[in-house]
């Protein structure tokens, strides 16, 4: 009788769960190290600035969570998130979830580049570095603001689309729901629906997934617009789009040049600025501040009234048509500002200061100090200071603590992503798209166009703000990484060579 020996691996012990996990982490050691350091920085920020940091818009989000209603200026997506967390009465918990969202953005970016596009550990980690280590990204996560949620949602949309080379209708529905959440968090997210649909058409995706994307996005958005109409009498998501566009044009609009239109529409005349008042280079001053913005109060009613919004929108469009060069000059100036190496004060010192990790002079002798008190501004049914106390059920003004605040203040001086970095990443993405023009840009096209839209839209419709640049950064670096993975220069085709297939799921 002949005995056949069994293969050695048949008797090999099965690796334990811990061993498999350790092997998984070792294969991704650089990202694990970067992720851990990024998490540590976020813990330091939470220890240094308690319970949270505040921006001018923060208090409106809190007001929505306390008194649920469709807000006239911005969608309520982030207000819904605050409402979900309201039973815990903790702004510290809110910013903790936002730090998790920031880390999740880096994980999505790394996983997509590593798993679907075959980048090595170091390559995918470099693309995630700006999200993990940018001091202004961490500071934005520490604030009660919607931008971090918007960023993880938009990156989630792009990741989900690129992850599936052949999309099913179920995946399309998931993409549509994420797009709806993105649009309800920030209205700039709604045009991204068009970007995704066009990309799916370029990929020759079937009609069922595309229909699922559009339907799944439309149902929540239309429902929200119906709710908005029941409260404000207008089927829309906000009634501030006209005012914001007016803000964009107010610094250059010349009523003498658009006079023929004004003669036909007398209701627009009150929006003309007094020629004796010196114009400001900052567009936001015409909407949010008294003085230059007082033209919006000449109707004797709230400036976010529907009629004022409609009139302001008409006026802005007339100004753009009558003065296209001035409009393009304003937009171009903001775009150039987006890609600067330095970070000068803009649009004003008050706004610029709210993005800083100030340590307020804390030291070992005085380890705790008040950074800033919550202002007592009028709110929907009270005042802003009472609203935040009602949500927190206690003190909510930001206090800084030594040594953590000092660490973050010094860290921010050095470790931040310049706008030039985003610009260079976009240029690499453009080169990758041009190299594959026969394939209509390949998978690089989606993150590139989405990132470009997030940079251009504020400059075209409102005004540049540093925080508007941060959601575009991970998409820009995603586009650059995919372009470099595919090669900026298109490969030469040898007549006798066999076709070489790329990694699974690399898209069109």
Legacy VTK file of the C-alpha trace (Angstrom):
# vtk DataFile Version 3.0
C-alpha trace
ASCII
DATASET POLYDATA
POINTS 508 float
0.000 0.000 0.000
1.301 3.396 -0.985
0.634 6.292 1.377
0.301 9.690 -0.191
1.523 12.498 2.033
-0.942 15.361 2.511
0.185 18.855 1.511
1.973 20.660 4.283
-0.468 23.570 4.247
-3.364 21.226 5.024
-1.952 20.644 8.503
-0.837 24.233 9.008
-2.568 25.943 11.923
-5.146 28.566 11.021
-3.884 32.053 11.910
-5.693 33.602 14.830
-7.816 36.708 14.441
-5.125 38.744 16.177
-2.446 37.443 13.816
-4.557 38.248 10.764
-5.244 41.739 12.080
-1.566 42.286 12.775
-0.687 41.169 9.253
-3.348 43.471 7.836
-1.898 46.437 9.716
1.700 45.590 8.815
0.854 45.693 5.113
-0.473 49.206 5.703
1.993 50.350 8.335
2.627 53.820 6.924
-1.057 54.674 6.819
-1.592 53.188 10.289
1.177 55.426 11.644
-0.200 58.497 9.869
-3.758 57.715 10.961
-2.654 57.284 14.586
-0.753 60.572 14.603
-3.742 62.321 13.007
-6.001 60.894 15.704
-3.600 62.064 18.428
-3.665 65.610 17.032
-7.455 65.576 17.170
-7.408 64.424 20.793
-5.025 67.284 21.620
-7.383 69.751 19.900
-10.326 68.458 21.943
-8.327 68.741 25.160
-7.146 72.244 24.305
-10.447 73.824 23.198
-13.494 72.830 25.226
-16.255 72.098 24.606
-16.011 73.348 20.990
-14.986 76.300 18.836
-17.470 78.707 17.283
-18.040 80.504 13.994
-20.607 83.173 13.181
-22.833 80.604 11.428
-22.638 78.084 14.271
-25.423 79.619 16.310
-27.979 79.306 13.505
-27.324 75.564 13.303
-27.886 75.280 17.044
-31.097 77.286 16.734
-32.405 74.871 14.092
-31.661 71.918 16.375
-33.611 73.604 19.201
-36.495 74.907 17.051
-36.741 72.718 13.971
-37.730 74.701 10.873
-36.513 75.145 7.287
-33.820 77.794 7.594
-34.083 80.618 5.020
-30.322 80.990 4.480
-28.878 77.446 4.415
-30.218 73.854 4.288
-30.848 72.032 7.556
-28.757 68.884 7.036
-26.215 69.755 9.717
-28.987 71.057 11.972
-30.580 67.591 11.729
-27.286 66.062 12.906
-27.200 68.394 15.907
-30.824 67.474 16.593
-29.939 63.743 16.615
-27.157 64.387 19.143
-29.189 66.839 21.232
-30.257 64.276 23.922
-26.585 63.980 24.943
-26.335 67.755 25.653
-22.701 67.833 24.632
-20.948 69.971 22.032
-17.821 67.971 22.878
-19.611 64.904 21.520
-20.537 66.828 18.365
-16.921 67.747 17.631
-15.822 64.207 18.501
-18.116 62.870 15.766
-16.687 65.472 13.411
-13.130 64.352 14.146
-14.275 60.816 13.339
-15.675 62.152 10.052
-12.306 63.733 9.261
-10.504 60.459 9.942
-13.150 58.575 7.928
-12.466 60.873 4.962
-8.811 59.849 5.055
-9.757 56.156 5.309
-12.096 56.400 2.304
-9.413 58.110 0.254
-6.742 55.578 1.230
-8.987 52.529 0.732
-10.079 53.619 -2.736
-6.557 54.354 -3.954
-5.097 51.210 -2.400
-7.800 48.668 -3.185
-9.224 49.861 -6.479
-6.303 51.649 -8.096
-3.415 49.594 -6.779
-1.359 52.378 -5.209
1.314 51.242 -2.764
0.918 51.953 0.931
3.178 54.995 0.777
1.440 56.461 -2.281
-2.091 56.194 -0.893
-0.872 57.519 2.468
0.658 60.628 0.890
-2.687 61.408 -0.755
-4.392 61.196 2.660
-1.791 63.311 4.479
-3.514 66.703 3.881
-6.736 65.449 5.479
-4.923 63.875 8.424
-2.456 66.650 9.236
-3.718 69.987 7.933
-4.109 72.166 11.037
-7.004 74.100 9.510
-8.826 70.856 8.714
-8.494 69.805 12.371
-9.587 73.257 13.530
-12.662 73.122 11.280
-13.559 69.735 12.759
-13.360 71.334 16.216
-15.945 73.976 15.240
-19.722 73.667 15.250
-19.948 73.900 11.465
-21.264 71.786 8.591
-18.093 71.648 6.487
-16.621 68.438 7.933
-19.870 66.546 7.386
-20.091 67.919 3.845
-16.522 66.788 3.116
-16.980 63.182 4.220
-20.266 62.962 2.305
-18.847 64.287 -0.963
-15.776 62.054 -0.690
-18.113 59.147 0.106
-20.111 59.829 -3.077
-17.014 59.866 -5.310
-15.549 56.806 -3.574
-18.734 54.796 -4.018
-19.015 55.685 -7.715
-15.382 54.817 -8.476
-15.437 51.664 -6.343
-17.915 49.916 -8.644
-16.802 49.449 -12.222
-20.272 48.125 -13.078
-22.858 49.868 -10.929
-26.087 48.147 -9.925
-29.292 50.053 -9.318
-28.907 49.398 -5.579
-25.486 51.051 -5.576
-26.962 53.880 -7.637
-29.660 54.361 -5.006
-26.986 54.524 -2.286
-25.092 57.148 -4.303
-28.316 59.132 -4.716
-29.034 59.101 -0.988
-25.495 60.322 -0.242
-25.922 63.071 -2.841
-29.187 64.132 -1.193
-27.492 64.299 2.216
-24.668 66.307 0.653
-27.097 68.814 -0.884
-29.048 69.104 2.366
-25.817 69.823 4.239
-24.615 72.520 1.849
-26.579 73.666 -1.190
-23.420 73.589 -3.324
-23.736 69.797 -3.137
-26.778 69.689 -5.428
-24.861 70.578 -8.650
-22.565 67.621 -7.914
-25.555 65.451 -8.924
-25.109 66.702 -12.493
-21.367 65.962 -12.315
-22.024 62.376 -11.184
-24.748 61.757 -13.775
-22.574 63.063 -16.627
-19.697 60.863 -15.434
-21.962 57.804 -15.368
-23.118 58.623 -18.901
-19.475 58.879 -19.989
-18.860 55.454 -18.440
-21.839 54.165 -20.406
-23.543 53.031 -17.255
-26.983 51.543 -17.830
-30.131 53.592 -17.430
-31.270 51.749 -14.294
-28.353 52.859 -12.051
-28.572 56.436 -13.354
-32.317 56.534 -12.777
-31.750 55.148 -9.268
-29.185 57.892 -8.541
-31.484 60.683 -9.700
-34.581 59.260 -7.970
-32.872 58.515 -4.649
-31.439 62.033 -4.611
-34.629 63.745 -5.750
-37.022 62.211 -3.208
-35.387 63.648 -0.030
-34.516 66.950 -1.724
-38.023 67.465 -3.132
-39.530 66.515 0.232
-37.332 69.133 1.927
-38.310 71.740 -0.670
-41.980 70.944 -0.049
-41.430 71.451 3.684
-39.646 74.724 2.895
-42.578 75.833 0.708
-45.089 75.100 3.467
-43.170 77.435 5.791
-41.936 80.115 3.408
-44.279 79.976 0.431
-41.508 79.181 -2.048
-40.585 75.762 -3.481
-36.843 75.984 -2.903
-34.092 74.918 -0.527
-33.255 78.456 0.609
-34.260 82.011 -0.109
-30.786 83.493 0.066
-29.320 82.586 -3.340
-30.265 85.950 -4.866
-28.835 87.882 -1.932
-25.576 85.950 -2.023
-25.196 86.587 -5.764
-25.968 90.268 -5.082
-23.157 90.211 -2.535
-20.832 88.919 -5.265
-21.720 91.790 -7.644
-22.267 94.680 -5.229
-18.635 95.719 -5.108
-18.503 96.424 -8.862
-22.141 96.957 -9.954
-22.515 100.351 -11.642
-26.150 101.438 -11.893
-25.276 103.837 -14.714
-24.278 100.891 -16.895
-27.427 98.871 -16.109
-29.734 101.902 -16.135
-31.970 100.763 -19.070
-32.980 97.624 -17.151
-33.545 99.612 -13.966
-35.911 101.991 -15.737
-38.117 99.018 -16.665
-37.860 97.467 -13.197
-38.195 100.225 -10.622
-38.116 97.734 -7.722
-34.387 97.184 -8.327
-33.385 100.844 -7.899
-33.103 100.651 -4.071
-30.294 98.102 -4.531
-28.026 100.691 -6.117
-25.162 101.628 -3.849
-24.667 105.234 -2.929
-21.921 106.461 -5.315
-20.495 108.653 -2.563
-19.665 105.578 -0.457
-16.261 104.064 -1.114
-16.589 100.481 -2.364
-15.102 97.634 -0.344
-12.982 94.898 -1.913
-14.729 92.352 0.335
-18.066 91.217 -1.073
-19.296 89.731 2.222
-19.495 93.168 3.786
-22.436 94.015 1.508
-24.591 91.253 2.973
-23.518 90.485 6.519
-22.454 93.890 7.843
-24.250 97.157 8.434
-23.110 100.272 6.610
-22.224 98.949 3.166
-24.931 96.325 3.451
-27.643 98.670 4.630
-29.038 98.999 1.085
-30.704 95.636 1.756
-32.719 97.175 4.600
-34.294 99.956 2.508
-37.510 97.945 2.142
-38.086 98.166 5.885
-38.252 94.399 6.350
-35.919 91.484 7.047
-33.285 91.313 4.321
-33.809 87.557 3.901
-37.406 88.149 2.906
-38.446 86.341 -0.294
-39.182 89.553 -2.192
-35.789 91.060 -1.355
-34.036 87.834 -2.312
-35.787 87.803 -5.702
-35.035 91.480 -6.357
-31.402 91.068 -5.319
-31.021 88.099 -7.648
-32.457 90.063 -10.572
-30.178 93.002 -9.851
-27.102 90.748 -9.676
-27.905 89.081 -13.004
-28.406 92.492 -14.653
-25.023 93.604 -13.296
-23.276 90.478 -14.608
-24.778 90.889 -18.088
-23.995 94.630 -18.206
-20.480 94.298 -16.727
-19.096 90.875 -17.699
-15.475 92.019 -17.491
-15.903 93.315 -13.948
-17.623 90.080 -12.948
-14.891 87.901 -14.488
-12.273 90.072 -12.809
-13.888 89.514 -9.393
-14.145 85.747 -9.979
-10.585 85.495 -11.292
-9.248 87.418 -8.316
-10.863 84.968 -5.915
-9.613 81.959 -7.866
-6.060 83.281 -7.747
-6.479 83.875 -4.031
-7.481 80.225 -3.645
-4.073 79.030 -4.854
-1.727 81.284 -2.909
1.198 79.875 -0.971
0.600 82.114 2.033
-2.600 82.704 4.006
-3.172 86.472 4.325
-6.050 87.969 6.301
-9.256 87.648 4.249
-12.091 88.616 3.975
-11.606 90.460 7.284
-9.705 89.999 10.519
-12.757 88.796 12.436
-13.454 85.933 10.014
-9.765 85.064 9.627
-9.267 84.908 13.406
-12.072 82.370 13.800
-9.952 79.835 11.895
-7.013 80.114 14.284
-5.915 77.955 17.210
-5.199 80.828 19.616
-3.716 79.804 22.964
-4.807 83.027 24.744
-1.580 83.092 26.742
-2.248 79.992 28.866
0.739 78.645 30.756
1.669 76.298 33.567
0.816 79.058 36.056
-2.526 79.802 34.390
-3.546 76.567 32.615
-7.128 77.611 31.808
-8.527 80.699 30.116
-11.664 81.836 28.330
-10.990 82.078 24.596
-14.209 83.868 23.635
-17.675 84.295 25.095
-20.707 83.280 23.079
-22.183 86.532 21.702
-25.626 87.684 22.739
-27.172 88.042 19.294
-30.881 87.786 18.479
-31.905 84.298 17.374
-35.119 82.656 16.216
-36.817 82.491 19.625
-34.284 84.026 21.964
-30.599 84.887 21.901
-27.545 82.950 20.763
-26.011 82.681 24.243
-29.201 81.184 25.668
-29.513 78.782 22.726
-26.101 77.220 23.242
-26.694 76.924 26.994
-30.040 75.238 26.302
-28.348 72.729 23.986
-25.364 72.064 26.260
-27.353 72.331 29.491
-24.410 74.268 30.816
-21.510 76.540 29.883
-20.680 76.539 26.184
-18.138 79.346 25.747
-14.779 78.095 24.479
-12.034 77.723 27.064
-8.406 76.969 26.227
-6.249 74.634 28.312
-2.495 74.360 28.725
-0.429 72.703 27.298
-2.793 71.366 24.628
-3.865 74.721 23.202
-0.232 75.855 23.013
0.695 72.683 21.112
-2.038 73.235 18.515
-1.316 76.964 18.192
2.341 76.258 17.400
1.491 73.305 15.193
-0.790 75.478 13.061
2.019 77.915 12.327
3.844 75.259 10.300
1.632 72.319 9.361
-1.115 73.452 7.039
-1.979 72.886 3.394
-1.320 75.984 1.250
-3.779 76.751 -1.493
-0.931 76.237 -3.956
-0.859 72.568 -2.932
-4.487 72.151 -3.982
-3.772 73.977 -7.246
-0.826 71.701 -8.080
-2.920 68.609 -7.322
-5.612 69.893 -9.685
-3.008 70.469 -12.414
-1.754 66.891 -12.072
-5.351 65.707 -12.358
-5.862 67.832 -15.488
-2.710 66.329 -17.021
-4.045 62.839 -16.288
-7.392 63.626 -17.930
-5.724 65.110 -21.023
-3.445 62.076 -21.318
-6.526 59.887 -21.573
-8.711 62.088 -23.699
-9.592 59.100 -25.880
-11.286 57.570 -22.807
-12.809 60.948 -21.894
-10.423 61.344 -18.989
-10.899 57.961 -17.345
-11.662 57.701 -13.612
-9.624 60.848 -12.878
-12.404 62.929 -14.403
-14.957 62.606 -11.583
-12.863 63.728 -8.574
-11.171 66.387 -10.712
-14.409 68.006 -11.882
-15.982 67.719 -8.417
-12.945 69.379 -6.791
-12.851 72.113 -9.435
-16.560 72.782 -8.938
-16.057 73.196 -5.183
-13.290 75.742 -5.841
-14.987 77.690 -8.633
-18.574 77.818 -7.299
-17.884 80.049 -4.250
-15.803 82.432 -6.368
-18.553 82.631 -8.998
-21.583 82.946 -6.722
-20.384 84.355 -3.394
-16.777 85.068 -2.414
-13.650 83.145 -1.519
-13.354 81.869 2.038
-10.547 79.649 3.315
-12.911 77.002 4.654
-14.498 76.565 1.210
-11.176 75.226 -0.070
-10.888 72.370 2.430
-13.629 70.056 1.030
-11.992 70.277 -2.401
-8.566 69.172 -1.121
-9.171 65.394 -0.684
-10.865 65.205 -4.099
-8.003 67.101 -5.731
-5.418 64.750 -4.231
-7.564 61.753 -5.167
-7.574 62.944 -8.791
-3.814 63.550 -8.729
-3.087 60.113 -7.238
-5.267 58.313 -9.811
-3.633 60.289 -12.623
-0.146 59.377 -11.401
-1.139 55.735 -10.952
-2.325 55.554 -14.557
0.665 57.548 -15.746
0.543 61.137 -16.942
1.956 60.145 -20.330
-0.233 57.713 -22.270
1.477 54.332 -22.839
2.790 53.500 -26.313
0.889 50.794 -28.107
3.053 48.045 -29.610
1.336 46.224 -32.498
2.560 42.804 -31.376
2.176 43.307 -27.641
-0.651 41.732 -25.734
-3.041 44.150 -24.053
-2.212 44.921 -20.450
-5.150 45.188 -18.076
-5.179 47.663 -15.237
-6.266 46.872 -11.699
-9.842 45.842 -11.173
-12.270 48.664 -10.754
-10.182 51.389 -12.339
-13.199 52.791 -14.076
-13.707 53.650 -17.737
LINES 1 509
508 0 1 2 3 4 5 6 7 8 9 10 11 12 13 14 15 16 17 18 19 20 21 22 23 24 25 26 27 28 29 30 31 32 33 34 35 36 37 38 39 40 41 42 43 44 45 46 47 48 49 50 51 52 53 54 55 56 57 58 59 60 61 62 63 64 65 66 67 68 69 70 71 72 73 74 75 76 77 78 79 80 81 82 83 84 85 86 87 88 89 90 91 92 93 94 95 96 97 98 99 100 101 102 103 104 105 106 107 108 109 110 111 112 113 114 115 116 117 118 119 120 121 122 123 124 125 126 127 128 129 130 131 132 133 134 135 136 137 138 139 140 141 142 143 144 145 146 147 148 149 150 151 152 153 154 155 156 157 158 159 160 161 162 163 164 165 166 167 168 169 170 171 172 173 174 175 176 177 178 179 180 181 182 183 184 185 186 187 188 189 190 191 192 193 194 195 196 197 198 199 200 201 202 203 204 205 206 207 208 209 210 211 212 213 214 215 216 217 218 219 220 221 222 223 224 225 226 227 228 229 230 231 232 233 234 235 236 237 238 239 240 241 242 243 244 245 246 247 248 249 250 251 252 253 254 255 256 257 258 259 260 261 262 263 264 265 266 267 268 269 270 271 272 273 274 275 276 277 278 279 280 281 282 283 284 285 286 287 288 289 290 291 292 293 294 295 296 297 298 299 300 301 302 303 304 305 306 307 308 309 310 311 312 313 314 315 316 317 318 319 320 321 322 323 324 325 326 327 328 329 330 331 332 333 334 335 336 337 338 339 340 341 342 343 344 345 346 347 348 349 350 351 352 353 354 355 356 357 358 359 360 361 362 363 364 365 366 367 368 369 370 371 372 373 374 375 376 377 378 379 380 381 382 383 384 385 386 387 388 389 390 391 392 393 394 395 396 397 398 399 400 401 402 403 404 405 406 407 408 409 410 411 412 413 414 415 416 417 418 419 420 421 422 423 424 425 426 427 428 429 430 431 432 433 434 435 436 437 438 439 440 441 442 443 444 445 446 447 448 449 450 451 452 453 454 455 456 457 458 459 460 461 462 463 464 465 466 467 468 469 470 471 472 473 474 475 476 477 478 479 480 481 482 483 484 485 486 487 488 489 490 491 492 493 494 495 496 497 498 499 500 501 502 503 504 505 506 507
